């Protein structure tokens, strides 16, 4: 009788960026529950979770440099490259300040962490797993979300390129594309849609949940379970892939 590959992460050092948000905090809890030794980072001073925590401002050059040095020090086997920010604006009103902020975190800092983790894994001979947070927004443009969609398309492209570059080192790189996930960030997203689409507060959140084929918004744990799958040996033959966790919203 064949045994399924374990989801056990005992002995694995796991790093989660953007750890304070709903998806990041859930990933920390899930990695720890599977036996991983978890390190976590975000911008806020403190984090209440089963992880060794450091705060870094990834939009600040010195903060980003300190973060990449920390990545090299902890030598992660698993990286959930999750830190990201959101804002709205069409090509008529999404200015370059918004561009700099979104691309600064969602692409520049994302890539710096990806590169630091890759170099560490290669230098230490680790057959690691890097998991990048994309989005359903990375698969198609949206009229009011120009810069954010572009950043997440970049995440998907870098995932594919990094996976091919690191495959000879037996390092896997995959991404997760969440759909609408019920996290604290949705209060901000809903308020922005209320402003841009002249909706009542709470209306957009209700509408997007109802529009999902499964009929409801996802939970952060839905994404965290996918991250555990990509981190462990159950996905040992998967690389360069982007998994949709979106209730059927984007058909691939």
Secondary structure, 3 states (H helix, E strand, C coil): CCCCCCCCCCCCEEEEECCCCHHHHHHHHHHHHCCCEEEEEECCCCCCCCCEEEECCCCCHHHHHHHHHHHHHHCCCEEEECCCCCCCECCCCCCHHHHHHHHHHHHHHHHHHHHHHHHHHHHCCCCCEEEEECCHHHHCCCCCEHHHHHHHHHHHHHHHHHHHHHHHHCCEEEEEEECCECCCHHHHHHHHHHHHHCCCCCHHHHHHHHHCCCCCCECHHHHHHHHHHHHCHHHCCCCCCEEEECCCCCCC
